Amino acid sequence: MKDQNDPKAEEATKLVYRREFHGGVLTDTTGKYAGMAVSKIKDMLTRDLIEQRVADVFYEFSESPVVCRCGATCVIKMVENQWFLNYSDPSWKEQVYTCLKNMNIIPPEIRVDFENKVDWLKDKACARRKGLGTRVPWDNEWMIESLGDSTIYMCYYIIAKYLDKFTPEQLKEEFFDYCLLGKGTPEDVSKTTGIDTDVIRSVRSDFEYWYPVDLRTSGKDLIPNHLLFFLFHHVAIFPETKWPRAIAINGFVSLEGQKMSKSKGPILTLRSAVKEYGADVTRLYILSTAEHVQDADWRKADVESTRKQMERFYRLAYEFIASEDTGGLKLIDRWMLSRLQFRIRETVDALDKMQTRRAVQNAFYQLMNDMKWYERRGGNAARRQILDTWIRLMAPFTPHICEEIGDEIGMNTVSMSRFPVADPALIDKGAELSEQITENTLSDMEEIIRLIRIKPKRIVLYTSASWKKQLLKKAIAMKKDNMLDMKTLMNVLMADPAMRVYGKEIPKFAQKVITDIQGMEQDFMNALLDLDFDEISALNEARDFISGAVECNVEIYSADAPEYDPQGKSRFAVPMRPAIYIE
């Protein structure tokens, strides 16, 4: 900075203040406050100055002016003799910390926000004189402020269906003490309130069934108020066994990249979105664009793309319904059923963690990609089995279309059916490796043909040399034992007489393997390590398909003993990536 007029001066000032606040300590000239952290002295100093009558509280809006929805300018009014909830009570806060410690907070990184807000929360007004509401029981001049008592409204959900069984006047303290806290007996409560004993027992039974709250989902803007009060009030009223178990936080929805505002626009109502795109498309799009605290952005072009994907899913389902599963399961059918188990496992794991975007990616988009390959490879023996599982997997996201398809295949109610569970018996890692090498090889061939711009007359594939496969297996085993590095790997390889024969080639390939392994999925590494996978057999099984795709005869040899290799291409073959020669 040159001087105080430099544009960076304001930024520098903020930086100094921030460091002073978080790292500053009061000097000896401050008397009894000496040595205290600046960040912790504020409340104590404020209290002391007010008690000494050398300071007073001045209230102002953080943003000005503040305008009511009706258009009037808002002013601050000091309310006399108002009732407050004592959130600053250390013992109460300690209970909330205990509750948080035993809760699942989704996503986990939000936990610190809750902990900080518990520490930050001060006494809060819980009553007002005007408006609609319930009177404060001990002071009828005041009405309970909405957040003062509404944050245990999950209890109301339980009681709501019984409202025709009693009158408001019958809802005495004894009723709630028994139904929510288990105090007293149904008979005693019935005598006091006049409510039927069976009704009282039913309410208590329902409460025992539904409580504690397994999961409360809400917006990130409600952490410092509604959700915080939700925790405080539950730990104050209920025993620890009935404290909440989990909270999940979600973000907002923007429109074409802009924040939505009721007063200024733009605005998209749920009703208008469903009217234009249908409930299933709307649900699928929002669930797939964001998860947790991320904001979902409603973009019309992307929603249209989601609609087209749903239409493709619908058409594919009816193609499956119209077709008949023929013959026994072939390799491609076993592959598809195995991939389906992986998608089920990933979807369930994502839903357990409230990762809706990841769940939709696996249950719909990635599974759709698997189906494209299955169809291209001519799979048909497992279509009905796949469809039955697929609609149950998709039902939480797109229930309406899944119910329609389910009705067509004779399912009573998809939503009442058992949610899919991965079947270990259908997992076939050999089939998965076979299709992976086929797909990778065909993709490489098509890319080369596209680049050289000639119609091939002959294509030769060379699978990896045996020593490279053994090197890869040794590296994977070392990776699993957290021992993989270049020096250790080379020592192991050079100690093997069979490997020393390839001593000149090993260092370069070993370095490549170490790099490649870092990006490998665990399941893929396990399959390569555990299976004696025969690449030539897999490619020979798919030879007709590959030849048809590139419209050319395809020959397949091992790099260990190639019958035809005019340009020495076989030396470039690596496990799961055959070398390719094109004439």
ABEGO torsion letter per residue (X at the ends): XABAABAAAAAAAAAAAAAAAAABBBBAAAEAABGBBAAAAAAAAAAAAAAAGABBBBBBBABOBBBBAAGBBBBBBBBBGBBBBBAABAAAAAAAAAAAAABBBOBAAAAAAAAAAAAABBBBBABBABEBEBBBAABAABBBBAAAAAAAAAAAAAAAAAAAABBAAABBAAAAAAAAAGBEBAAAAAAAAGBBAAAAAAAAAAAAAAOBBABBBBBAAAAABAAAAAAAAAAAABBAAABBABBBBBBBBBBGGBBBBAAAOBBBBAAAAAAAAEAAAAAAAAAAABBEABBBBBBAAAAAAAAAAAAAAAAAAAAAAABBBBEBBBAAAAAAAAAAAAAAAAAAAAAAAGBAAAAAAAAAAAAAAAAAAAAAAGBAAAAAAAAAAAAAAAAAABAAAAAAAAAAAGBABAAABBBBBBBAAABBAAAAAAAAAAAAAAAAAAAAAAAAGBBBABBBBBBBBAAAAAAAAAAAAAAAAGABBAAAAAAAAAABAAAAAAAAAAAAAAAAAAAAAAABBAAAAAAAAABBBBAAAAAAAAAAAAAAAAGBBBBBBBAABBABBAAGAAAABBBGBBBBBBX
